[in-house]
């Protein structure tokens, strides 16, 4: 079983729609969680950290469910510029390295 | 501006040659990392270094070597022993925040070996 699993998609949604991705992780000792965004042929960029209480940044909301070991990302009022691959990332307690999911590809259509 | 630089952006080599990819950061981060990404795939960790003069193998270290003589620099050598070296190589550095480590990436080097 992969340490971090994501549905690779692709997700194709119309502009203005709400879209949600989930990600599951296998190691219960995982300590920190992040969502990264990667545009085609570019480097990943940190989108937001995921806090236990859930957190919001504009149109983006991240949730963590430790009991079920999954993380979610919700994008409201999607824009064409949200088209990208979204990477779920987990940091294991005691390790100074991150584990990346393979990413979920999102395309927003006009 | 603080950041991570990688050079060159594109690199072409003949099979059997060693090649060194550059990674420099001026963020004063202690930890640095090298990843490889293949088309349609996630990131795979090659090597990482938590402090100067120390580094650890990642998940796919075979055929690669690194050095960490300076805090700012973490070059990666792709040796001729690497069976499938053509890939997108990403360097990153990280800083510990209150809620964990945040990692930042350089722009990457696309290596093509023929």
Interface residues (C-beta under 8 A of the other chain):
Chain A: X8 X31 X32 X33 X34 X41 X42 X43 X44 X45 X46 X49 X51 X87 X89 X91 X96 X97 X98 X100 X101 X102 X103
Chain B: X31 X33 X35 X40 X41 X42 X43 X45 X48 X50 X58 X88 X90 X94 X97 X99 X100 X101 X102 X103 X104 X105 X106 X107 X108
